[in-house]
Amino acid sequence: MREPQLSGVGVSPGRASGPVVKVTESIEEPATTPAPEDPHAEAARIAPAAQAVASRLEATAAAASGDAATILTTTAAMAADPALVSQAEQLVTAQRIPAARAVYEAANNFATALASAGGYMAERVRDIHDVRDRIIAELLGIEPPGVPTLERPSVLFARDLAPADTASLDPERVLALVTEEGGPTSHTAILARSLRIPAVVAAKGALAFDAEAVSVDGVTGEVKAVDPNAPVVTATEAAGVDWNGTGATSDGHRIKVLANVGAPPDAVAAAEAGAEGVGLFRTEFCYLDVDSEPSVDSQRSAYAAVLEPFAGKPVVVRTLDAGADKPLVFLSQEDEPNPALGVRGIRVSAERTGVLDRQLEAIAGAAQQARAEVSVMAPMVATAEEAAWFAERVRAAGLPRAGVMIEVPSAALTAREVFDAVDFVSLGTNDLAQYTFAADRQLGAVAALNDPWQPALLRLIALVGEAAKEKGKPAGVCGEAAADPLLARVLVGLGITSLSMNAGSVRAVGASLASATFADCERAARAAVAASTAAAARVAVAEGQ
């Protein structure tokens, strides 16, 4: 008789087994009554409650590092957002409803707006719901929903985990994660990899799964019921402790092992993790929560703070990746029916060339100040013509190396022509998968399509790898696919020359590559590309190791 099991998408490698603990659902919807006797006094309770939540999140962020610190800091800023507080206060006074109900409605209005925007902004909806529940709990004097205190090492089951909850997990107590929602690029997935906790997402029916204990495979996505009296098994994966810090296969084929960063704390964490440089520096942090374009001087100082931990090492800076799905006040863009397919990335730069030129001036100044080996790339490039236009502006700014991100299938299909215009490319596998499969990368219902092991995606990557070899130019991967130690070997076998990932995955990926020959990587690539499904690709590569 087969044991009961679930199937989802493995997003963080490793295997573990132990008792199941289910995470509390969202807080109960607050009542609209009784009407407050003094609406103004009731409204005045909201700001202190929001600030108390923000302060706790900031304190947790201060004790964290890397991706966890960044996400906690962002969530704290949402909790203290004056617009959210103001809208809730107005609802109390105008509709004479309790403060908790007003926060619930105001937050839901924000969440609806973000969901309508799609793309990156839609990814923030879970954050808003988390902030909403924390503020409501503060107002009601109750414990907020979330991860309970674990009395023993356990496997967590949830519909989805709030970023702040995931960032605060104790790897000594959390054996593995299983969620009904989420995808390979969700915060749950990214943070689980960073914390080296095996994780499976998009496991339909997880909360209804009747099992006291389970085994979890973070590679295959299998979750099976096991004997609750069996000993607990902790995660087993390459810890990377023996990696010498130089990215290469065991027979000396060089592959740079780099980090993705988005703010100064990320850069420090990446340097401490042993990253050989930065393969993706997201510059959006300079532009968030501002009403006007930051000055060249302020941008230069901010960029230099990120570059300084990597003086003398390579850093690839991505220019502003903004658009209708990542709206910035000072850009004043029109609403679009489908923001993910609208004016974003390099298309914004083409419309607002002054914004791009000032950013390039700031990047050049920061590179000189920090003495890092800076290259610059543009996001969302679709054609060789766009690539050539961008490269010309980069070189005019005095920056030596220009590249582009390949996130759109058309760019992968014309990789040879793109390489003729630029010095390097970097594959953003998160968006490349999303556009290849017409599947929102944050929607749990289509998470399996965004699995980076999908053969169709790997075949596109192979086209770029072949073009890179023919043109004698580097091709990197800076999507979350690079953080999978086993998939990293496949990517190298496809012709990829550098891998960039979250800081927590650097040593595991470096160690995985160091334990394989280049021929091993090529065999793994052939097996994965020849597979008919993502699951088959995983199995074929794992069995061939």
C-alpha positions in Angstrom: 0.0 0.0 0.0 1.4 3.4 -1.0 1.9 5.9 1.7 -0.1 9.2 1.4 1.8 11.9 -0.4 1.7 15.4 -1.9 3.4 16.7 -5.0 4.6 20.3 -5.4 7.5 22.3 -6.8 10.8 21.8 -5.0 12.4 25.2 -4.6 15.1 24.7 -2.0 17.3 21.5 -2.1 17.7 19.1 0.7 15.7 16.3 2.4 14.3 16.2 5.9 11.5 14.5 7.9 9.8 15.1 11.1 6.5 16.1 12.8 4.1 18.5 11.1 3.1 21.9 12.4 0.5 23.9 10.6 0.8 27.7 10.5 -2.2 29.8 11.5 -4.3 31.3 8.7 -4.8 35.1 8.3 -6.4 36.9 11.2 -10.2 36.8 11.5 -11.9 39.6 9.6 -12.7 42.4 12.2 -16.3 43.4 12.8 -17.7 46.7 11.5 -19.3 47.3 14.9 -19.7 48.6 17.5 -19.3 52.2 16.3 -16.7 54.1 18.4 -18.0 56.6 20.9 -15.2 59.0 20.0 -14.1 58.4 16.3 -11.2 60.8 16.6 -9.8 59.0 19.7 -10.3 55.7 18.0 -8.5 56.9 14.8 -5.6 58.1 16.9 -4.9 54.6 18.1 -3.9 53.5 14.6 -0.6 55.4 14.1 1.0 54.1 17.4 -0.1 50.5 16.6 1.5 50.8 13.2 4.7 52.2 14.6 4.9 49.5 17.2 4.7 46.8 14.5 7.3 48.7 12.4 9.6 49.0 15.3 9.5 45.2 16.1 10.2 44.4 12.4 13.1 46.9 12.3 14.6 45.3 15.4 14.3 41.8 13.8 15.9 43.2 10.6 18.8 44.6 12.6 19.6 41.2 13.9 19.4 39.6 10.4 21.5 39.9 7.3 21.3 39.5 3.5 17.9 38.8 1.9 16.2 38.4 5.3 17.3 41.9 6.5 16.3 43.5 3.3 12.8 41.9 3.3 12.2 42.7 7.0 13.3 46.3 6.5 10.9 46.7 3.5 8.0 45.2 5.5 8.7 47.5 8.4 8.5 50.5 6.0 5.1 49.2 4.8 3.8 49.0 8.3 4.8 52.6 9.0 3.5 53.9 5.6 1.7 57.2 6.2 -0.7 56.6 3.3 -1.9 53.4 4.9 -2.3 55.0 8.3 -4.0 58.1 6.9 -6.5 56.1 4.9 -7.4 54.0 7.9 -7.8 57.0 10.1 -10.2 58.6 7.6 -12.3 55.5 7.4 -12.7 55.5 11.2 -13.9 59.2 11.3 -16.0 59.1 8.1 -17.7 55.7 8.5 -17.6 55.4 12.3 -16.1 52.0 12.3 -13.6 50.4 14.7 -9.9 51.0 14.1 -9.2 47.3 13.4 -11.9 47.3 10.7 -10.5 50.5 9.2 -7.0 49.0 8.9 -8.4 45.9 7.4 -10.3 47.8 4.7 -7.5 50.3 4.0 -4.9 47.5 3.6 -7.2 45.6 1.3 -7.6 48.6 -0.9 -3.8 48.9 -1.2 -3.5 45.1 -1.9 -6.1 45.3 -4.6 -4.3 48.2 -6.3 -1.0 46.2 -6.2 -2.6 43.1 -7.5 -4.0 45.1 -10.4 -0.6 46.4 -11.3 0.8 42.9 -11.8 4.4 41.9 -11.9 6.7 43.1 -9.1 4.0 45.1 -7.4 1.7 42.1 -7.2 4.5 40.3 -5.4 4.0 42.8 -2.5 0.3 41.8 -1.8 1.4 39.1 0.7 3.5 41.7 2.5 0.5 44.0 2.8 -1.7 41.3 4.2 1.0 40.4 6.7 1.3 44.1 7.8 -2.5 44.4 8.0 -2.8 41.4 10.3 0.1 42.5 12.6 -1.4 46.0 13.0 -4.9 44.6 13.7 -3.5 42.2 16.3 -1.7 45.1 17.9 -5.0 47.1 18.1 -7.0 44.1 19.5 -4.3 43.1 21.9 -4.0 39.5 20.5 -1.2 37.4 19.1 -0.7 37.9 15.3 -1.1 34.9 13.1 2.1 33.3 11.9 4.6 30.7 12.8 4.0 29.4 16.3 6.8 28.7 18.8 8.2 25.3 17.9 8.8 23.0 20.9 10.8 20.6 18.8 12.3 20.5 15.2 9.3 20.4 12.8 8.1 20.6 9.2 6.0 23.7 8.7 2.8 23.5 6.5 1.2 26.8 5.5 -1.0 28.3 2.7 1.9 30.7 2.3 4.4 32.3 4.6 4.7 36.0 5.1 8.1 37.3 4.1 8.7 38.5 7.7 7.8 35.1 9.1 10.1 33.3 6.7 13.0 35.6 7.3 12.7 35.0 11.1 12.7 31.2 10.9 15.2 29.3 13.0 16.9 26.6 10.8 17.6 24.7 13.9 13.9 24.3 14.6 12.4 24.3 11.1 13.3 21.1 9.2 11.5 22.0 6.0 8.7 24.1 4.5 5.6 23.1 2.6 3.2 25.7 1.2 0.0 25.5 -0.9 0.8 28.7 -2.7 4.0 30.5 -3.9 6.4 29.8 -6.7 10.1 29.3 -7.4 10.8 33.0 -7.2 8.6 33.9 -4.3 10.1 35.3 -1.1 9.4 31.9 0.6 11.5 30.2 -1.9 14.3 32.7 -2.0 14.6 32.9 1.8 14.4 29.1 2.2 17.4 28.7 -0.1 19.2 31.5 1.8 18.5 29.7 5.1 19.2 26.3 3.6 15.8 24.9 4.6 14.4 22.3 2.2 11.1 23.7 0.7 8.3 22.7 -1.5 5.7 25.2 -2.8 2.5 25.0 -4.8 1.6 21.7 -3.0 -2.1 21.7 -3.4 -4.1 20.3 -0.5 -1.2 20.8 2.0 -3.3 22.2 4.8 -5.8 19.4 4.5 -3.1 16.7 4.3 -3.7 14.3 7.2 -0.2 13.3 8.4 1.4 13.6 11.8 4.9 13.5 10.3 6.3 13.8 6.7 9.4 13.5 4.7 10.1 16.5 2.3 12.3 16.4 -0.8 13.2 20.0 -1.8 14.5 18.8 -5.2 11.7 16.6 -6.5 8.9 18.3 -4.6 7.6 15.1 -3.0 6.0 15.2 0.4 5.2 11.8 2.0 3.6 10.7 5.2 6.0 8.8 7.5 5.8 7.0 10.8 5.4 9.7 13.5 7.6 7.6 15.8 10.5 7.5 13.4 13.6 9.6 14.3 13.7 13.2 13.0 16.0 13.5 9.9 17.6 17.0 9.4 18.3 18.5 6.0 21.2 17.0 4.1 22.8 19.0 1.3 26.2 20.3 0.3 27.1 22.8 3.0 30.0 24.2 1.0 32.3 24.3 3.9 35.2 22.9 1.9 34.8 25.2 -1.1 38.1 27.2 -1.6 36.3 30.4 -2.8 37.2 30.1 -6.5 34.4 29.1 -8.8 35.5 26.2 -11.0 34.8 22.5 -11.8 37.1 19.9 -10.3 39.2 19.9 -13.6 39.7 23.6 -13.6 36.9 24.9 -15.9 36.3 28.5 -14.5 32.9 29.7 -13.6 32.5 32.9 -11.5 30.3 32.4 -8.5 28.7 35.8 -7.8 25.9 37.3 -5.7 22.7 39.2 -6.3 22.4 42.4 -4.2 20.0 45.2 -3.8 21.3 47.4 -1.0 24.5 47.9 1.1 23.6 45.2 3.7 23.2 42.6 0.9 26.7 43.5 -0.4 28.2 43.0 3.0 26.5 39.6 3.4 27.6 38.5 -0.1 31.2 39.4 0.6 31.1 37.5 3.9 29.6 34.5 2.1 32.6 34.4 -0.2 31.0 35.7 -3.4 33.6 36.4 -6.1 31.8 39.5 -7.1 28.3 40.7 -7.9 26.4 39.4 -10.9 23.3 41.5 -10.3 23.2 44.8 -8.5 19.6 46.0 -8.4 19.6 49.8 -8.2 15.9 50.3 -7.5 16.5 50.9 -3.8 17.6 54.5 -4.7 14.3 55.3 -6.3 11.7 53.8 -3.9 9.6 56.0 -1.7 10.8 59.3 -3.3 8.6 61.9 -5.0 11.4 63.1 -7.3 14.3 61.7 -9.1 17.4 61.3 -6.8 20.3 63.6 -7.6 23.4 62.3 -9.3 25.4 62.9 -6.0 22.9 61.0 -3.9 22.8 58.1 -6.3 26.6 58.0 -6.5 27.0 57.8 -2.7 24.3 55.0 -2.5 25.9 53.0 -5.2 29.4 53.4 -3.8 28.2 51.9 -0.5 27.2 48.7 -2.3 30.4 48.6 -4.4 32.9 49.1 -1.6 32.8 45.6 -0.2 33.9 44.4 -3.7 36.8 46.8 -4.5 38.9 45.3 -7.2 36.2 42.7 -8.0 33.6 42.5 -10.8 30.2 44.1 -10.2 27.4 44.1 -12.8 25.1 47.0 -12.2 21.6 46.8 -13.6 20.1 50.2 -14.6 16.7 51.1 -13.3 14.1 48.4 -13.9 11.0 50.4 -13.6 7.7 50.6 -15.4 4.0 50.4 -15.0 4.4 47.2 -12.9 7.0 49.0 -10.7 5.6 52.5 -10.7 7.7 55.4 -9.5 6.1 58.7 -8.8 8.5 60.9 -10.6 8.2 59.0 -13.9 4.4 59.8 -14.1 3.6 56.9 -16.4 0.1 56.2 -17.7 -1.9 53.2 -16.6 -1.6 50.2 -18.9 -4.0 47.3 -19.4 -1.1 44.7 -19.1 1.8 46.3 -17.2 4.1 43.2 -17.5 4.0 43.7 -21.3 4.1 47.4 -21.3 6.7 50.2 -21.0 9.2 48.9 -18.5 12.9 48.4 -18.2 14.9 49.7 -21.2 11.6 51.0 -22.7 11.4 53.5 -19.9 15.0 54.5 -20.5 14.3 55.1 -24.1 11.4 57.4 -23.2 13.3 59.2 -20.4 16.9 59.3 -21.6 17.9 61.9 -19.1 17.0 59.6 -16.2 19.3 56.9 -17.7 22.1 59.3 -18.5 22.1 60.7 -15.0 22.1 57.2 -13.5 25.1 56.2 -15.7 26.9 59.3 -14.6 26.3 58.3 -11.0 27.4 54.7 -11.6 30.6 55.8 -13.3 31.4 58.1 -10.3 30.7 55.4 -7.8 32.9 52.9 -9.7 35.8 55.3 -9.6 35.2 56.0 -5.9 34.9 52.4 -4.8 37.4 51.0 -7.3 35.3 48.1 -8.3 35.4 46.6 -11.8 31.9 47.8 -12.9 29.9 46.6 -15.8 26.4 47.9 -16.6 23.5 46.1 -18.1 19.9 47.0 -19.1 16.8 45.1 -18.2 14.0 43.8 -20.4 15.9 44.1 -23.7 13.9 42.5 -26.6 16.0 43.2 -29.7 19.6 43.6 -30.8 18.7 47.2 -31.8 17.8 48.0 -28.2 21.0 46.4 -27.1 23.1 48.5 -29.4 21.3 51.7 -28.4 22.0 51.0 -24.7 25.6 50.0 -25.3 26.3 53.3 -27.1 25.0 55.4 -24.1 27.0 53.3 -21.6 30.2 53.8 -23.5 29.4 57.5 -23.9 29.2 57.7 -20.1 32.8 56.5 -19.8 31.9 53.0 -18.6 34.0 50.2 -20.2 31.6 47.3 -20.4 28.0 47.2 -21.6 25.6 44.3 -21.4 21.9 43.4 -21.4 19.6 41.1 -19.5 17.9 38.3 -21.5 14.5 38.0 -19.9 12.4 38.1 -23.1 12.4 35.0 -25.4 13.0 37.2 -28.5 16.4 38.2 -27.0 17.3 34.6 -26.5 16.3 33.6 -30.0 18.5 36.5 -31.5 21.4 36.0 -29.0 24.0 36.1 -31.7 22.9 39.5 -32.9 22.6 40.8 -29.4 26.2 39.7 -28.7 27.4 41.7 -31.7 26.1 44.8 -29.9 27.3 44.2 -26.3 30.2 42.8 -24.3 28.1 40.2 -22.2 24.6 39.1 -21.4 23.0 37.9 -18.2 19.9 35.6 -18.2 17.2 36.6 -15.8 15.6 33.2 -15.6 12.7 34.4 -13.4 11.2 36.7 -16.0 12.4 34.5 -18.9 10.4 31.6 -17.5 7.4 33.9 -16.9 7.3 35.2 -20.4 8.1 31.8 -22.0 5.2 30.0 -20.3 2.8 33.0 -20.0 2.7 32.2 -16.3 2.8 34.8 -13.5 5.7 33.8 -11.4 3.9 34.7 -8.2 0.8 32.7 -8.9 0.8 29.3 -7.1 -1.6 27.8 -9.6 1.0 28.0 -12.4 4.1 27.6 -10.3 5.0 24.3 -12.0 5.4 26.2 -15.3 7.9 28.6 -13.7 10.1 25.7 -12.5 13.6 26.5 -13.8 14.1 22.8 -14.6 11.5 23.1 -17.4 13.2 21.8 -20.6 11.8 24.6 -22.8 13.5 27.2 -20.6 16.7 25.2 -20.6 16.6 25.0 -24.4 16.4 28.8 -24.6 19.4 29.0 -22.2 21.2 26.6 -24.4 20.7 28.9 -27.4 22.3 31.7 -25.5 25.2 29.5 -24.3 25.9 28.4 -27.9 25.9 32.0 -29.1 28.3 33.0 -26.2 30.7 30.3 -27.2 30.6 31.3 -30.9 31.1 35.0 -30.1 33.7 34.4 -27.4 31.8 36.5 -24.9 30.5 35.7 -21.4 26.9 34.7 -20.5 25.7 34.6 -16.9 22.6 33.6 -15.1 21.3 35.9 -12.3 17.9 34.4 -11.8 17.1 32.1 -8.9 17.9 29.1 -11.1 21.6 29.8 -10.3 21.0 29.1 -6.6 20.2 25.4 -7.1 23.5 23.5 -6.7 22.4 20.7 -9.0 20.9 22.9 -11.7 24.1 25.0 -11.5 25.9 22.1 -13.1 23.4 22.0 -15.9 23.7 25.7 -16.6 27.5 25.4 -16.8 27.1 22.5 -19.2 24.8 24.7 -21.4 27.6 27.2 -21.8 27.0 29.6 -18.9 30.2 31.3 -17.6 29.0 32.9 -14.4 26.3 32.2 -11.8 24.8 34.9 -9.5 22.5 34.1 -6.6 21.4 35.0 -3.0 24.3 35.1 -0.6 23.1 32.1 1.3 23.5 29.8 -1.7 27.1 30.9 -2.7 29.1 28.3 -0.9 26.7 25.4 -1.7 26.8 26.2 -5.4 30.6 26.7 -5.3 31.1 23.3 -3.7 28.7 21.6 -6.1 30.7 22.8 -9.1 34.0 21.9 -7.4 32.9 18.3 -7.0 32.1 17.8 -10.7 34.1 17.8 -13.9 33.2 20.0 -16.9 32.3 16.8 -18.7 29.9 15.9 -15.9 28.2 19.2 -16.4 27.9 18.7 -20.1 26.3 15.3 -19.5 23.9 16.8 -17.0 22.9 19.5 -19.5 22.3 17.0 -22.3 20.1 14.9 -20.0 18.1 17.9 -18.7 17.5 19.3 -22.2 16.4 16.0 -23.6 13.8 15.4 -20.8 10.1 15.9 -21.5 9.2 17.4 -18.1 10.8 19.4 -15.3 10.5 16.4 -13.0 12.1 14.1 -15.5 14.9 16.6 -16.0 15.6 16.6 -12.2 15.5 12.8 -12.0 17.7 12.3 -15.0 20.4 14.7 -13.7 20.2 13.4 -10.1 20.5 9.8 -11.2 23.5 10.6 -13.4 25.6 12.2 -10.6 
